[in-house]
Amino acid sequence: MAVVKAIKENDRESRKENLLKTFQRNGSKNSNVKYNQFWRQDNKPIELWSNFVISQKIRYIHNNPVEQGLVFRSEDYPYSSAVDYSGEKGVLNGVVVVGL
């Protein structure tokens, strides 16, 4: 998988060993998964039926690194599009900023 390969090849990823073990452990517990599992199987999709709901979900996603204590401001998390929403350019390419 591309995600596992990217983690393995990233010399700057300090959580590499822990992430890979967690993915493998989660995958071994699920008969639907052969090797690694990254996300929960019991997800509940939410229909993005209005601008309000879209904005709410974008804010929620941007705030996750803050809630986890990884950064003080959502714009400081390098792999988030939050910085693009603040008017600056982040490290991710192809980010489309929608009006909030």
C-alpha distances in whole Angstrom, upper triangle without the diagonal:
4,6,6,6,9,10,11,12,14,18,19,17,20,18,15,16,17,14,12,15,15,12,12,16,15,13,16,18,17,18,16,12,11,9,9,11,11,14,17,18,21,21,24,23,26,28,28,32,34,34,35,32,29,31,31,27,26,29,27,23,25,27,24,24,28,28,26,28,25,28,31,31,28,28,27,24,22,19,21,23,26,28,28,30,32,33,31,28,25,22,20,21,22,23,26,28,30,33,34
4,6,5,6,9,10,10,12,16,17,15,18,17,14,16,17,14,13,16,16,13,15,18,18,16,19,21,20,21,19,16,15,13,11,13,12,15,18,19,23,22,24,24,26,28,28,31,33,32,33,30,28,29,29,26,24,27,26,22,23,25,23,22,26,27,25,27,24,26,29,28,25,25,25,21,19,16,19,20,24,25,25,27,29,30,28,25,21,18,16,17,18,20,23,25,27,31,31
4,5,5,6,9,10,11,14,15,12,15,14,11,14,14,11,10,14,13,11,13,16,15,14,17,19,19,20,18,15,15,12,10,11,9,12,16,18,21,20,23,22,24,26,26,30,31,31,31,29,26,27,27,23,22,24,23,19,20,22,19,19,23,23,21,23,20,22,26,25,22,23,22,18,17,14,16,18,21,22,23,25,27,28,26,23,20,17,15,17,18,19,22,24,26,30,30
4,5,5,6,9,10,13,14,12,14,12,9,11,12,9,7,11,11,9,10,14,14,13,15,18,18,19,18,14,13,10,8,10,10,13,17,18,22,21,25,25,27,29,30,33,35,34,34,32,29,30,30,26,25,27,25,22,23,24,21,20,24,25,22,24,21,24,27,27,25,25,24,20,19,16,19,22,24,25,26,28,30,31,29,26,23,20,19,20,22,23,26,28,30,33,33
4,5,5,6,9,12,14,12,15,14,11,13,15,12,10,14,15,13,13,17,17,16,19,21,21,22,21,17,16,13,12,14,13,17,20,22,25,25,28,27,30,32,32,35,37,36,36,34,31,32,32,29,27,29,28,24,25,27,24,23,26,27,24,26,23,25,29,29,26,26,25,21,19,17,20,22,25,26,26,29,31,32,29,26,23,19,18,20,22,23,26,28,31,34,34
4,6,5,6,10,11,10,13,13,10,13,14,12,11,15,16,14,15,19,19,18,21,23,23,25,23,19,19,16,14,15,14,17,20,22,25,24,27,27,29,30,30,34,35,34,34,32,29,30,30,26,25,26,25,22,22,24,22,20,24,25,22,23,20,22,26,25,23,23,21,18,16,13,17,19,22,22,23,26,27,28,26,22,19,16,15,16,19,20,23,25,28,31,32
4,6,5,8,9,7,10,9,6,9,11,8,8,12,13,11,13,16,17,17,19,21,22,24,23,19,18,15,13,14,12,16,19,22,25,24,27,27,29,31,31,34,35,34,35,32,30,30,30,26,25,26,25,21,21,23,20,18,22,23,20,21,18,20,24,24,22,22,20,17,15,13,17,20,22,23,24,26,28,29,26,23,20,17,16,19,21,22,25,27,29,32,32
4,6,8,10,8,11,10,7,9,11,10,8,12,14,12,13,16,18,17,19,22,23,24,23,20,18,15,13,15,15,18,22,24,27,27,30,30,32,34,34,38,39,38,38,36,33,34,33,30,29,30,28,25,25,26,24,22,25,26,23,24,21,23,27,28,26,26,24,20,18,17,21,23,26,26,27,30,31,32,29,27,23,20,20,22,24,25,28,30,33,36,36
4,6,9,9,12,12,9,12,15,13,12,15,17,16,17,20,21,21,23,26,26,28,26,23,21,18,17,19,18,21,25,27,30,29,32,32,34,36,35,39,40,38,39,37,34,34,34,31,29,30,29,26,26,27,25,23,26,28,25,25,22,24,28,28,26,25,23,20,18,17,20,23,25,25,26,29,30,31,28,25,22,18,18,20,23,24,28,30,33,36,36
4,5,6,9,10,8,11,14,12,12,16,17,16,18,21,22,22,24,26,27,29,28,24,23,20,18,19,17,21,24,27,30,28,31,31,33,35,34,38,38,37,37,35,32,32,32,29,27,28,27,24,23,25,22,20,23,25,22,22,19,20,24,24,23,22,20,17,14,14,18,20,23,22,24,27,27,28,25,22,19,15,16,18,21,22,26,28,31,33,33
4,6,8,10,9,11,14,14,14,17,18,18,20,22,24,24,26,28,29,31,31,27,26,22,20,22,20,23,27,30,32,31,34,34,36,38,37,41,41,39,40,38,35,35,35,32,30,30,29,26,25,26,24,21,24,26,23,23,19,21,24,25,24,23,20,18,16,16,20,23,25,24,26,29,29,30,26,24,21,17,19,21,24,25,29,30,33,36,36
4,6,9,9,12,14,13,15,17,18,19,21,23,24,25,27,29,30,32,31,28,27,24,21,22,20,23,26,29,32,30,33,33,34,36,35,39,39,37,37,35,33,32,32,29,27,27,27,23,22,23,21,18,21,23,20,19,16,17,21,21,20,20,17,15,13,14,17,20,22,21,23,26,26,27,24,21,18,15,17,20,23,23,27,28,31,34,33
4,6,5,9,10,10,11,14,15,15,17,19,20,21,23,25,26,29,28,25,24,21,18,19,17,19,23,26,28,27,30,30,31,34,33,37,37,35,35,33,31,30,30,27,25,25,24,21,20,21,19,16,19,20,17,17,14,16,20,20,19,19,17,14,12,13,16,19,21,21,23,25,26,27,24,22,18,16,17,20,23,23,26,27,30,33,32
4,6,8,9,10,12,13,14,16,18,19,20,22,24,25,27,30,29,26,25,22,19,20,18,20,23,27,29,28,31,31,33,35,35,39,39,37,37,35,33,32,31,28,27,27,25,22,22,22,19,16,19,20,16,16,13,16,19,21,20,20,17,15,14,15,18,22,22,22,25,27,27,29,26,24,21,19,20,23,26,26,29,30,32,35,34
4,6,5,6,9,10,11,12,14,15,16,18,20,21,23,26,26,22,22,19,16,16,15,17,20,23,25,25,28,29,30,33,33,37,37,36,35,33,31,30,29,27,25,25,23,21,21,20,17,15,18,18,15,15,12,16,19,21,20,21,18,15,15,15,18,21,22,23,25,27,28,30,27,25,22,20,20,24,26,25,29,29,32,34,33
4,6,5,6,9,10,11,12,14,16,17,18,20,22,24,24,20,20,16,14,15,14,17,20,23,25,25,28,29,31,34,33,37,38,37,37,34,32,32,31,28,27,27,25,22,22,23,20,18,21,21,18,18,16,19,23,24,22,23,21,17,17,16,19,22,24,25,27,29,29,31,29,26,23,20,20,23,26,26,29,30,33,35,34
4,6,5,6,9,10,11,12,14,16,17,19,21,23,23,20,19,15,13,15,14,18,20,23,26,26,29,30,33,35,36,39,40,40,39,36,35,35,33,30,30,30,28,25,25,25,22,20,23,23,19,20,18,21,25,26,25,26,24,21,20,19,22,26,27,28,30,32,33,35,32,30,26,24,24,27,29,29,32,34,36,38,37
4,6,5,6,9,10,10,12,14,15,17,19,22,22,19,19,15,13,14,13,16,18,21,23,23,27,28,30,33,34,37,38,38,37,34,33,33,31,28,28,28,25,23,23,23,19,18,20,20,16,17,16,19,23,25,23,25,23,19,20,19,21,25,26,27,29,31,32,34,32,30,26,24,24,27,29,29,32,33,35,37,36
4,5,5,6,9,10,11,12,14,16,17,20,20,17,17,13,10,11,9,12,15,18,20,20,24,25,27,30,30,34,35,34,34,31,29,30,28,25,25,25,23,20,21,21,17,16,19,19,15,17,15,19,22,23,22,23,21,18,18,16,19,22,23,25,27,28,29,32,30,28,24,22,21,24,26,26,29,30,31,34,33
4,5,5,6,9,10,11,12,15,16,18,18,15,14,10,8,10,10,13,16,18,21,21,25,26,29,31,32,36,37,37,36,33,32,32,31,28,27,28,26,23,24,24,21,19,23,23,19,21,19,22,26,27,25,26,24,21,20,19,21,24,26,28,29,31,32,34,32,30,26,23,23,25,27,27,30,32,34,36,35
4,6,5,6,9,10,11,13,15,17,18,15,14,11,9,10,11,14,16,18,21,22,26,27,30,33,34,37,39,39,38,35,34,34,33,29,29,30,27,24,26,26,22,21,24,23,20,22,20,24,27,29,27,29,27,23,23,22,24,27,29,30,32,33,35,37,35,33,29,27,26,29,31,30,33,34,36,39,38
4,5,5,6,8,10,11,13,16,16,14,14,11,8,8,9,11,13,15,18,19,22,24,26,30,31,34,36,36,35,32,30,31,29,26,26,27,24,21,23,23,19,19,21,20,17,19,18,22,25,26,25,27,25,22,22,20,22,25,27,28,30,31,33,35,34,32,28,26,25,28,29,29,31,32,34,36,35
4,6,5,6,9,10,11,14,14,11,11,8,5,5,6,9,11,13,16,17,21,22,25,28,29,32,34,34,34,30,29,30,29,25,25,26,24,21,23,23,19,19,22,22,19,21,20,23,27,27,25,27,25,22,22,19,21,24,26,28,29,30,32,34,33,31,27,25,24,26,27,27,29,31,32,35,34
4,5,5,6,9,10,12,13,10,9,6,5,7,9,12,13,15,18,19,23,25,28,31,32,36,37,38,37,34,33,34,32,29,29,30,27,25,27,27,23,23,26,25,22,24,23,27,30,31,29,30,29,25,25,23,25,28,30,32,33,34,36,38,36,34,30,28,27,29,30,30,33,34,36,39,38
4,5,5,7,9,12,13,11,11,9,8,8,10,12,13,14,17,19,23,25,28,31,32,36,38,38,37,34,33,34,32,29,30,30,27,25,27,27,23,23,26,24,21,24,23,27,30,31,29,31,30,26,27,25,26,29,31,33,34,35,37,40,38,36,32,30,29,32,33,32,35,36,37,40,38
4,5,5,7,10,11,9,10,9,7,6,8,9,9,11,13,15,19,21,24,27,29,32,34,35,34,31,30,31,29,26,27,28,24,22,25,25,21,21,24,23,20,23,23,26,29,30,27,30,29,25,26,23,25,27,29,31,33,33,35,38,36,35,31,29,28,30,31,30,32,33,34,37,35
4,5,5,8,8,5,7,5,4,5,8,10,10,11,14,16,20,21,25,28,29,33,35,36,35,32,31,32,31,27,28,29,26,24,27,27,23,24,27,26,23,26,25,28,32,32,30,32,31,27,27,24,26,28,30,33,33,34,37,39,37,35,32,30,28,30,31,30,32,34,35,38,37
4,6,7,9,7,7,7,8,8,12,13,13,13,16,19,22,24,28,31,33,36,38,39,39,35,34,36,34,31,32,33,30,27,30,30,26,27,30,28,25,28,28,31,34,35,33,35,34,30,30,28,29,32,34,36,37,38,40,42,41,39,35,33,32,34,34,34,36,38,39,41,40
4,7,9,8,10,10,10,9,12,13,12,11,14,17,20,23,26,29,31,35,37,38,37,34,33,35,33,29,31,32,28,27,29,29,26,26,29,27,25,28,28,31,34,35,32,35,34,30,31,28,30,32,34,36,37,38,40,42,41,40,36,34,33,35,35,35,36,38,38,41,39
4,5,6,8,9,9,8,12,12,10,9,12,15,18,20,24,27,29,32,35,36,35,32,31,33,31,28,29,31,28,26,29,29,25,27,30,28,26,29,29,32,35,35,32,35,34,31,31,28,29,31,33,36,36,37,39,42,41,39,35,34,32,33,34,33,35,36,36,39,38
4,6,7,10,11,11,14,14,13,11,14,17,20,22,26,28,31,34,37,38,38,34,33,36,34,30,32,34,31,29,32,32,29,30,33,31,29,33,32,35,38,38,36,38,37,34,34,31,32,34,36,38,39,39,42,44,43,41,38,36,34,35,35,35,37,38,38,41,40
4,7,10,10,10,13,13,12,9,13,15,18,19,23,25,28,31,34,35,35,31,31,33,32,28,29,32,29,27,30,31,27,29,32,30,28,32,31,34,37,37,34,36,36,32,32,29,29,31,33,36,36,37,40,42,41,39,35,34,31,32,32,32,33,35,35,38,38
4,6,7,7,10,11,11,10,14,15,19,20,24,26,28,31,34,35,35,32,30,33,31,28,29,31,28,25,28,29,26,27,30,29,27,30,29,32,35,35,32,34,33,30,29,26,27,29,32,34,34,35,38,40,39,36,33,31,29,30,30,30,32,34,35,37,37
4,7,9,12,14,15,14,17,19,23,24,27,29,31,35,37,38,38,35,33,35,34,31,31,33,31,28,31,32,28,29,32,31,29,32,30,33,37,37,34,35,35,31,30,27,29,31,33,36,36,37,40,41,40,37,34,32,30,31,31,32,34,36,37,40,39
4,7,10,13,14,14,18,19,23,24,28,30,32,35,37,38,38,34,33,35,33,30,30,32,29,26,29,30,26,26,30,29,26,29,27,30,34,34,31,33,32,28,28,25,27,29,31,33,34,35,38,39,38,35,32,29,27,29,30,30,33,35,36,39,38
4,7,10,12,12,16,17,21,22,25,27,29,32,34,35,35,31,30,31,30,26,27,28,26,23,25,26,22,22,26,25,22,25,24,27,30,30,28,29,28,25,24,21,23,26,28,30,31,32,34,36,35,32,29,26,24,26,27,27,30,31,33,36,35
4,6,8,9,12,13,17,18,21,24,26,29,31,32,31,28,27,28,27,23,24,25,23,20,22,23,20,20,24,23,20,23,22,25,28,28,26,27,27,23,23,20,21,24,26,28,29,30,32,34,33,31,28,26,24,26,26,26,28,29,30,33,32
4,7,9,12,12,16,16,19,22,23,27,28,29,28,25,24,25,24,20,20,22,19,16,19,20,16,17,20,19,17,20,19,22,25,25,22,24,23,19,20,17,18,20,22,24,25,26,29,31,29,27,24,22,20,22,23,22,25,26,27,30,29
4,6,9,8,12,13,16,19,20,24,26,26,26,22,21,22,21,17,18,20,17,15,17,18,15,16,19,18,16,20,19,22,25,24,21,23,24,20,20,17,18,20,21,24,25,25,28,30,29,28,24,23,21,23,23,22,24,25,25,28,27
4,5,6,10,12,15,18,20,23,25,26,25,22,21,23,21,18,19,21,17,16,19,19,16,18,21,19,17,21,21,24,26,26,23,26,26,22,23,20,20,22,24,27,28,27,30,32,32,31,27,27,24,26,26,25,26,27,27,29,28
4,6,9,11,15,18,20,23,26,27,27,23,23,25,23,19,21,23,20,19,22,22,19,21,24,22,21,25,25,27,30,29,26,29,29,26,27,23,23,25,26,30,30,30,33,35,35,33,30,29,27,28,28,27,28,29,29,31,30
4,6,10,13,16,19,21,24,26,25,21,21,23,21,18,21,22,19,18,22,22,19,22,24,22,21,25,25,28,30,29,26,29,30,27,28,25,24,25,26,30,30,30,32,35,35,34,31,31,28,30,29,28,28,29,28,30,28
4,6,9,13,15,18,20,22,21,17,18,20,18,15,17,19,16,15,19,19,17,19,22,20,20,23,24,26,27,27,24,26,27,24,25,22,21,22,23,27,27,26,29,32,32,31,28,28,25,27,26,24,25,25,24,26,25
4,6,10,13,15,18,19,19,15,16,18,16,13,16,18,15,15,19,19,17,21,23,21,21,25,25,27,28,27,24,27,28,25,27,24,22,23,23,27,27,26,29,31,32,31,29,29,26,28,26,25,24,24,23,25,23
4,7,9,12,15,17,16,13,13,16,14,12,14,17,14,14,18,19,18,21,23,21,22,26,26,27,28,27,23,26,28,25,26,23,21,21,22,25,25,24,27,29,30,29,27,28,25,26,24,22,21,22,20,22,21
4,6,9,11,13,13,9,10,13,11,9,12,15,13,13,17,18,17,21,22,21,22,26,26,27,28,26,22,25,27,25,26,23,21,20,21,24,24,22,25,27,29,28,27,27,25,25,23,21,20,20,18,19,18
4,6,9,11,12,8,9,13,12,10,13,16,15,15,18,20,20,23,25,24,25,28,29,29,30,27,24,26,28,26,27,24,22,21,22,25,24,22,25,27,29,28,27,28,25,26,23,21,19,19,17,18,17
4,6,8,9,6,6,9,10,9,11,13,13,14,17,18,19,22,23,23,25,28,27,27,28,25,22,23,26,25,26,23,20,18,19,22,21,19,22,24,26,25,25,26,23,23,21,18,16,16,13,14,13
4,7,8,7,8,11,12,11,14,16,16,17,20,21,22,25,26,26,28,31,31,30,31,28,25,26,29,28,29,26,23,21,22,25,23,21,24,26,28,28,27,29,26,26,23,21,18,18,14,15,14
4,5,5,6,9,10,11,12,14,15,17,19,20,22,25,25,25,28,30,30,29,29,26,23,24,28,27,28,26,22,20,20,23,21,19,22,23,26,26,26,28,26,26,23,20,17,16,12,12,11
4,6,5,6,8,10,11,12,14,15,16,18,20,23,23,24,26,28,28,27,27,24,21,22,25,24,26,24,20,18,17,20,18,15,18,20,22,23,23,26,23,23,21,18,15,13,9,8,7
4,5,5,6,9,10,11,12,14,15,16,19,22,22,21,24,26,27,26,25,22,20,21,24,24,26,24,20,18,17,20,19,16,18,20,23,24,24,27,24,25,23,20,17,15,12,10,8
4,5,5,6,9,10,10,12,14,15,17,20,20,20,23,25,25,25,25,22,19,21,24,23,25,22,19,17,17,20,19,17,19,22,24,24,24,26,23,24,22,19,17,15,12,12,10
4,5,5,6,9,10,11,12,14,16,19,19,20,22,24,24,23,23,20,17,19,22,21,22,20,16,14,14,17,16,14,17,19,21,21,21,22,20,21,18,15,13,12,9,10,8
4,6,5,6,9,10,11,12,14,17,17,18,20,22,22,21,21,18,15,16,19,19,20,19,15,13,12,15,14,11,14,16,19,19,19,21,20,21,19,15,13,11,9,8,5
4,6,5,6,9,10,11,13,16,16,15,18,20,21,20,20,17,15,16,20,19,21,19,16,15,13,17,17,14,16,19,21,22,21,23,21,23,21,18,16,14,12,12,9
4,5,5,6,9,10,11,14,15,15,17,19,19,19,19,17,14,16,19,17,19,17,14,13,12,16,16,14,16,19,20,21,19,21,19,20,19,16,15,13,12,13,11
4,5,5,6,9,10,13,14,14,16,18,18,17,18,15,11,13,16,14,16,14,10,9,9,12,12,10,13,15,17,17,16,18,16,17,16,13,12,10,10,11,9
4,5,5,6,9,11,11,12,15,16,16,15,15,12,9,11,14,14,16,15,11,10,8,12,13,10,12,15,17,17,16,19,17,19,19,15,15,12,12,12,9
4,5,5,6,10,10,10,12,14,15,15,15,13,10,13,15,14,16,15,12,12,11,14,15,13,15,18,19,20,18,20,18,21,20,17,17,15,15,15,13
4,5,5,8,10,10,12,14,14,14,15,13,9,12,14,11,14,11,9,9,9,13,14,12,15,18,18,18,16,17,15,18,17,14,15,14,14,16,14
4,6,7,8,10,11,13,12,11,12,9,6,8,10,9,11,10,7,7,6,9,11,10,11,14,15,15,13,15,14,16,17,13,14,13,14,15,13
4,6,5,6,9,10,10,10,10,8,6,9,11,10,13,12,10,11,9,12,14,13,13,17,17,18,16,18,17,20,20,17,18,16,17,17,15
4,5,5,6,9,9,10,11,10,8,11,12,10,13,12,10,12,11,14,16,15,16,20,20,20,17,18,17,20,21,18,19,18,19,20,18
4,5,5,6,5,6,8,8,6,10,9,7,10,10,9,12,11,13,16,15,16,19,18,18,15,16,16,19,21,18,20,19,20,22,20
4,5,5,6,5,6,6,6,9,9,8,12,13,11,14,11,13,16,16,15,19,19,19,17,18,19,22,23,20,22,20,21,22,19
4,5,8,8,9,10,9,13,13,12,15,15,14,16,14,17,19,18,19,22,22,23,20,21,21,25,26,23,24,22,23,24,21
4,6,8,10,11,11,14,13,11,14,14,14,17,15,18,21,20,20,24,23,23,20,21,21,24,26,23,25,24,25,26,23
4,6,7,10,10,13,12,11,14,15,14,18,16,17,21,20,20,23,22,23,20,20,21,25,27,24,26,25,26,27,24
4,7,9,9,11,9,8,11,12,12,15,14,15,18,19,19,21,20,20,17,17,18,22,24,22,24,23,25,26,24
4,6,7,8,6,6,10,12,11,14,12,13,16,16,16,19,17,18,15,16,17,21,23,21,23,21,23,24,22
4,7,9,7,9,12,14,13,15,13,13,17,16,15,18,17,18,16,18,20,23,25,22,24,22,23,24,21
4,5,5,8,11,13,11,12,9,10,13,13,11,14,14,15,14,16,17,20,22,19,20,18,20,20,18
4,5,6,9,10,8,9,6,7,11,10,10,13,13,14,12,14,14,18,19,16,17,15,17,18,16
4,6,8,9,7,8,5,4,8,8,7,10,9,10,9,11,12,15,17,14,16,14,16,17,16
4,6,9,8,10,8,7,11,12,11,13,11,12,9,11,13,16,18,16,18,17,20,21,19
4,6,6,9,8,8,11,13,13,15,13,12,9,10,11,15,17,15,17,17,19,21,20
4,6,8,9,8,11,13,13,15,12,11,7,7,8,12,15,13,16,16,19,21,21
4,7,9,9,11,13,14,16,14,12,8,7,7,10,13,11,14,15,18,20,20
4,5,7,8,10,11,13,12,11,8,8,8,11,12,10,12,12,15,17,16
4,5,5,7,9,10,10,9,7,8,7,9,10,7,9,8,11,13,13
4,5,5,6,9,9,9,8,11,10,13,13,10,11,9,12,13,12
4,5,5,7,6,6,6,9,10,12,13,10,12,10,13,14,14
4,5,5,5,5,6,9,9,10,10,7,8,7,10,12,12
4,5,7,9,9,13,12,13,13,9,9,6,8,9,9
4,6,9,10,13,14,15,16,12,13,10,12,12,11
4,7,9,13,14,14,15,12,12,9,12,12,13
4,7,10,12,13,14,12,13,11,14,15,16
4,7,8,9,11,9,11,11,14,16,17
4,6,8,10,9,12,12,15,17,18
4,7,10,10,13,14,18,20,21
4,7,7,10,12,16,18,19
4,6,9,12,15,18,20
4,6,10,13,16,18
4,6,9,13,14
4,6,10,12
4,7,9
4,6
4
